[in-house]
Amino acid sequence: PDRTHRRPLRLLCLSSPDPADPRRAAVTAMFSCSPAMSASFALSFSSRVDSRSLRSRRGLLGAFRTLGVLPAGEAAALLDRPYVAGEREPTVAELLAGVPVIPRGRNQYDEHYCRELWHKGKALGRERGALGCVLAHLHALQSAEEGAADRPDLIIEDNCRCAVGGEDDESLAAPVGDFGAAWRRFDGWWHGLPACARRIWAVLLGEEGSGGAPPLTYFGYHGSVPHLRWFYRTHVPSARTTDGDGTRQTVPFPPACEDGGGTCLWGSYAYAPAPDTFRVLRDALADDVGSLL
């Protein structure tokens, strides 16, 4: 169904598979804290990737196979062989003997993709936790592919917090404007939504009215207090541009924070993917394993 249907916003949350997990319980309670919130959002969950599972060859390669990144012949040779307790596990080189190397990307590699991936992956230390986080987001993006049933409107993390006030709370109310034909179909119904739902719909409908969504639309960032203060108070006012009809503003992503240096924004906890975002990322990873590790 398209967004002209008056339906709840579909949220896919990265969290623990255990419903009793405190962070999962907190985000569940937030989106069901009132009848308006329960009616405005449909919350589902996608499990985190345990970094400890990436220590083993089967765990690391299996996670990438799920994404459709690995060459089929290599994945079958390495992962379809049953594990026998007490038996010596053949090396990657032994298992890939006779499997042709598939050319990928601009370079003609003379090494199997899986062998390069495993050699780089097993050398990870503290970075393995970051890799697990990236893989969890890639799995969530995979569920938001074009043609997928019930595509999520937003992917969020379980530490996401949002404005739950109603229209009578002016401090939380989203500004109301006219975002074109797609927007006008919602006129009237809009005012019964909590502030966070209004803000999200305003952005999504604004993208429809402007001819299409960008690869990712961010609704929230992680970052230190000084970096976020610099981003919103200095960078945004000085770097933003406004489109011709005045309904949208664009701000370039800062490569680094000019106030103290370092990475300005660490990551995101709420974003909307375009239908082809996962395909673009998957194809880039399939061309070059080094783009992630």
N, C-alpha and C positions, 0 to 999 in steps of 0.2 A: 504493500500500500504506500502511496506517496504521502507527503506531509500535509496535503489538503484534508486528510482524514483526521478528525479530532481524536487523537489517540494519545496515550502516555508516551513520554520520551523513553526510549529504550537505552538503558545504561548497562554496560558490561564492566564489572568491577574485578580487578586483579586482587585476589586475596587468598587466604588459607582455604583448603577444602573442608575444614572443620567448622560447622556453623557456630560452635561455641567459642571460636577464637575471638578474643576481645576486640580486635580491630574490625573483624567482619561483623560482629554483633553491633558495634558502634555505628558503622555506616548503614547497616540495615535499619537500626532504630531511627537514624536521621531521616531517611527517605520514607519512613512510615510514621513520623511524629505527629501527623495531623491528617484528617481526611483529604485535605487539598493536596498534601504531599503524596499520599498513597495513590490518589487518582492521577497525579501528574507524571509519575515515574514508574517504570517497570524495571526492576533491578534483577540482574542475573550475575553469575560469578564465573570467572575463569581462574584456574589455579595458578599459583606462583610456580616457578621452576626452582626446585631445591638445588642450591649450588653444589651440595655434596654429591648429587647424582651425576654431575658433570665431571667428576674425577675419573670415572671409568670410561673405557673406550666405547662400550655399548651405550652408556648413558649419554655421552656427548654426541656421538654420531646419530643415535636414535632421536635426539631432540632436533637435530638439523634435518633428519630424514622426514620428520613430521611436517616440516615447513616446505618440503618439496625442493630442497636445495641440492641434495646429493645426486650425482649421476646414478641412474637406476642399477646398472651393472655392478658398480662398486658397492652400493648399499646392500644389494642382495648377497654379494660375496662375504661381506663383513658381518652382517646382522642376521641373516636368515639361517646361519649355521647354528644348530642348537648347542647350548652350553652343557658340558658334561663335567660334573664335579670330580675333582681329582685328576682330570686329564689336562695336559699342558695345552694352553690356549695358543694357537698359531699366531705369529706376528702379523702385522698389517701387510708387510711385504710378501709374506708367504701366501696370505689369503688373496692378495690382489695379483698374484702371478698369473699371467694369461689374460687378465682383464685389460682391454685397451684403454689408453689414456684419451679422454675426451677433450678436444681443444675447447678453450673457453676464453672469452674476452678478447682483448686486442692482442694478447701475447699467446704464443704457442708453448704451453707448459709441457715439460717432459716428466712431470710428476703427477700421480693420481691426486685428485681433489681431496679424497678422504685421508690420504696419507699426510698431505700438507696440513689439513685441518687438525688431525690428531697430534701431529708433532708440535704445532703451535698451541693447541688447547691444553695439552698435558703440562705445559710449562707455566701455565697461569698460577698465580698465587692468590693474593687478595682480590685480583681482578675477576676471579671466578664468580664472585657474588654479583658483580656488575653484569657479567655475561648472562647469568641466570635471570636478572631483571630484564635485560634486552630481549632474551628469548621469550619471556612471559609476554612482553608487549607484542612481539612478532606473532605469537600464537593468537593473541587477542585480535590483532589486525587481520589475521587470516580469516577469522569469523566474520569480519566486516567486508569481505571481498564482494565485488559486484556479482549479483545473482544469488548471494547467500540468503537463506531464509531468515527473516526477522533480523536484518542487519542492525547492529547497535547504532544509535545516534551519537553516543559518546562512549569513550573508554576512560575509565577512572581508576585511581588507586584507592586503597581502603583507608588512606589518611585524608581523603578529600573532605572538605567542609564547605558548605554552601549557605547562602542567605535563604532562610526559610520563612521570612516575614510575608505578610499579605499586602494587598494593595493599599491598606490604610497605614502601613509603615513607610513613611516617606523616605526614611534613611536607607531603606533596602529596596525601594521601588525602582524598577528599570525604567529608563526614559522611553516614552511611547512615541513612535514616529510612523511614517508611512513608508513601507518597504516595497511598494509596488503591488501588482495583482495578487501574488502569492500571499502577501501580508493581509490584504483586504478581505480575503476569504475567512480570516480568523477574527475579524473585528467583532467586538462584543464578548466572545468567549475568552479572549485574552485576559480580561480584567478579573476573571475568577481564579487565575493561576497564582501560585506563590512567586515571590520575586525571582528566585533562581530559575524557575521554569520560563518566566517571561524573558529573562536575559538570554537564555539559551535559544529559545524560539526566535527572538529578534535577530540573532546572528545567523541562524540557519536559514531563516526566511529571507534575510538580506542577501545571502549568497545565492539563493534561488533567483531573486529578482535581478542580480547583477550578472547572471549568465553562467554560473558554475562555482563549485567550491574549490579552494586551494587543496593541495595534497593533505595538509593537516591544519586544523583550526584549533588553537590553544585557548582554553578557558581558565587555566590556572598554572602557576609555576612554583617550583621549589627554588629556594635561594636564601642566602644570608640576609639579615635585615638591612645592613648597609648597601648590599648590592641591589636589593629590590627597591630600596629608597632611591638610589641613583637611577635605576631603570625607569621608574614611574615619574620621578620629579624632574629629572634632567634629560635623559635620553628621549623619552616619549614626546615631551613638548617640543624639543628642538629638531627631532628627526621625522616626525609624522607628516604625512601628506594626506590631503582630502580629495576624494574623487569629484567628478564634475557636478553631480547632483547633491553633494553634501551629506550623503547617507552613510558613507564608509570612510574610515581612516586606516591607513596602512603605515606600519612602523617596521623598518628593517631590523633584523636580528643583530644585536651587537656582538662582534667577535670577542670582545673582552670589556670588562668594566674599567672605565677611565678613572674611577674613584677608588684607588687602592689596588687595581689590577685583579687578575684572576678571572675565572669563569663567572660571568654575570648570572646566568640562569643554569641551575644544576640539572633540571629535568622538569617534566610536566606531570601533573596528577589528574588532568582532565582535558581531553582533546577529542575532536571529531575527525575521523579519517574520511578521505574521498574513496569512492568505490575501487579505484585502481591503485591505491597507495601500496597495499601489500604486494601486488604483482611487480611494481617498480622496484621495491626493496628486495624481493625474492630474486629477481633477475640480476640485480647488482651483486648480491651475495653469491649467486651461482657463477658469475663471471670471475669473481675474485674473493677468495676466502680471507685474504689479508685486509679487506675493507672492514671487517668486523673484529678480527683478532690482531 
